[in-house]
């Protein structure tokens, strides 16, 4: 079995790749990956948005510009029920320029107990599970061309992305503790102390 390559870019003090250094001697192989038809199209659109709107637009507008660059008409919106109000505003904004199909995380109302899943409150007679596979399948059936995530749980976002036929981008990343700003845990020295108690 081939040994997995270990890479630790986060520990690099030089970041010479920004200036074109190929420290892994892998650029030719990597470049070829961007010639794959679907990836090439997405990457060209993403690069165009970065070049034309760098530090000028909020992420929701970048999502819209990206979709226009791809000539997308139908967007999927996969959202957490806990962010229903935010999702409604997002759908209203996106709906001005696109056909938006939205699917809530609790779609189909499947009981956690039917799959032997842990409950948040074991005393409750039933808890409806999040259904990221169902969200993705329903958006696949609606033939969405780009899917936008609004607050799916950690792990459920991974399942959705694995199941979605359309490309997926994240607009809001859920963090119940930090008002959906997970980077806050990195910026706050008080929270960093709990995550890195040894002071690393």
C-alpha positions in Angstrom: 0.0 0.0 0.0 1.3 3.4 -1.0 2.2 5.6 2.0 0.1 8.8 2.3 2.0 12.0 1.7 2.2 14.3 4.8 1.9 18.0 4.1 2.0 20.8 6.8 1.6 24.0 4.9 0.2 25.7 8.0 3.7 25.3 9.6 5.5 26.9 6.7 7.2 30.2 7.5 7.9 31.2 3.9 4.7 30.8 1.8 6.9 31.0 -1.3 4.2 29.3 -3.3 2.6 32.8 -3.5 5.5 33.8 -5.7 5.4 30.7 -7.8 7.7 28.2 -6.0 6.6 24.6 -6.5 8.0 23.2 -3.2 6.2 19.8 -3.8 7.3 19.5 -7.4 3.7 18.7 -8.3 2.5 21.7 -10.2 2.2 20.0 -13.6 0.0 17.2 -12.2 -2.1 19.7 -10.3 -2.5 22.0 -13.3 -3.9 19.0 -15.3 -6.7 18.6 -12.8 -8.0 22.0 -13.7 -8.4 20.9 -17.3 -11.2 18.4 -16.3 -14.3 19.8 -18.0 -16.5 20.5 -14.9 -13.7 21.7 -12.7 -12.3 24.0 -15.5 -15.7 25.7 -15.8 -16.2 26.3 -12.1 -12.6 27.4 -11.6 -12.7 29.9 -14.5 -15.9 31.4 -13.0 -14.5 31.5 -9.5 -11.3 33.2 -10.7 -13.3 35.7 -12.7 -15.3 36.7 -9.6 -12.2 37.0 -7.5 -10.4 39.1 -10.1 -13.3 41.5 -10.8 -14.8 41.9 -7.3 -11.9 41.3 -4.8 -12.8 43.0 -1.5 -15.7 44.8 -3.1 -18.8 42.5 -2.5 -20.2 40.6 0.4 -20.3 36.8 0.0 -24.0 36.7 -0.9 -23.4 39.0 -3.8 -20.3 36.9 -4.8 -22.6 33.8 -4.8 -24.9 35.6 -7.2 -22.1 36.8 -9.4 -20.6 33.3 -9.5 -24.0 31.9 -10.5 -24.4 34.4 -13.3 -20.8 33.7 -14.5 -21.8 30.0 -14.8 -25.1 31.0 -16.6 -27.1 29.4 -13.8 -30.8 30.0 -13.7 -31.9 27.6 -10.9 -30.4 27.7 -7.4 -30.9 25.2 -4.6 -31.1 26.5 -1.0 -30.4 23.9 1.6 -31.1 25.4 5.0 -31.3 24.6 8.7 -34.7 25.1 10.3 -32.9 27.1 13.0 -32.0 29.7 10.4 -35.4 29.8 8.8 -35.6 33.6 9.1 -32.1 34.1 7.6 -33.0 31.6 4.8 -36.1 33.5 3.9 -34.1 36.7 3.5 -31.5 34.9 1.4 -34.2 33.4 -0.8 -35.8 36.8 -1.2 -32.5 38.3 -2.3 -31.5 35.4 -4.6 -35.1 35.2 -5.9 -34.7 38.6 -7.6 -32.3 37.1 -10.1 -32.8 33.3 -10.0 -35.3 30.6 -9.7 -34.8 29.4 -6.1 -35.7 26.0 -4.8 -35.4 25.7 -1.0 -35.4 22.6 1.2 -35.4 22.6 5.0 -33.2 20.2 7.0 -36.2 18.5 8.7 -37.9 17.7 5.3 -40.0 14.5 5.4 -40.1 14.5 9.3 -38.1 11.3 9.9 -37.9 10.2 13.5 -34.3 9.8 14.9 -35.4 6.6 16.7 -36.3 4.9 13.4 -32.6 4.9 12.6 -31.3 4.4 16.1 -29.8 7.9 16.3 -28.9 9.7 19.5 -31.4 12.5 20.6 -30.5 15.9 22.0 -33.1 15.3 24.7 -33.4 11.5 25.4 -36.6 12.2 27.4 -38.5 13.4 24.4 -40.8 10.8 22.8 -39.5 11.8 19.4 -37.0 14.0 17.7 -37.1 14.7 14.0 -33.6 14.1 12.4 -31.9 16.4 10.0 -32.1 15.0 6.5 -29.2 16.2 4.4 -29.5 13.3 2.0 -33.2 14.1 1.4 -32.3 17.8 0.9 -29.8 16.9 -1.7 -31.9 14.3 -3.5 -34.9 16.7 -3.7 -32.7 19.4 -5.1 -31.2 16.9 -7.6 -34.7 16.0 -8.7 -35.5 19.8 -9.0 -32.4 19.9 -11.3 -30.8 22.8 -9.5 -27.6 24.0 -11.1 -25.8 25.4 -8.0 -26.7 24.6 -4.4 -26.2 27.1 -1.5 -25.9 26.0 2.1 -27.3 28.1 4.9 -26.4 26.7 8.3 -26.4 23.0 7.9 -24.9 21.1 10.9 -21.3 19.9 11.0 -21.3 16.6 9.2 -24.7 17.1 7.6 -23.0 19.6 5.3 -20.5 16.9 4.3 -23.3 14.4 3.6 -25.2 17.0 1.6 -22.1 17.8 -0.5 -21.4 14.1 -1.1 -25.0 13.6 -2.4 -25.6 16.7 -4.4 -25.2 16.4 -8.1 -24.9 20.2 -8.5 -21.8 22.1 -7.2 -22.2 23.3 -3.6 -21.1 26.6 -2.0 -21.6 27.7 1.6 -23.2 31.1 2.4 -23.7 30.7 6.2 -21.7 28.3 8.3 -23.5 27.2 11.5 -22.1 28.0 14.9 -24.8 28.0 17.5 -22.6 29.5 20.2 -20.9 32.3 18.2 -23.9 33.7 16.1 -22.8 31.6 13.1 -19.3 33.1 13.1 -17.0 30.1 13.7 -13.9 32.2 13.1 -14.8 34.0 16.4 -13.4 31.1 18.3 -10.0 31.7 16.6 -10.1 35.5 17.1 -11.1 35.4 20.8 -8.1 34.8 23.1 -10.6 33.7 25.8 -12.0 30.9 23.7 -8.6 30.0 22.3 -7.5 29.3 25.8 -10.2 26.6 26.1 -9.2 25.1 22.8 -5.5 25.4 23.3 -5.0 25.1 27.1 -1.3 24.5 26.7 -0.9 27.9 25.1 0.2 26.5 21.7 
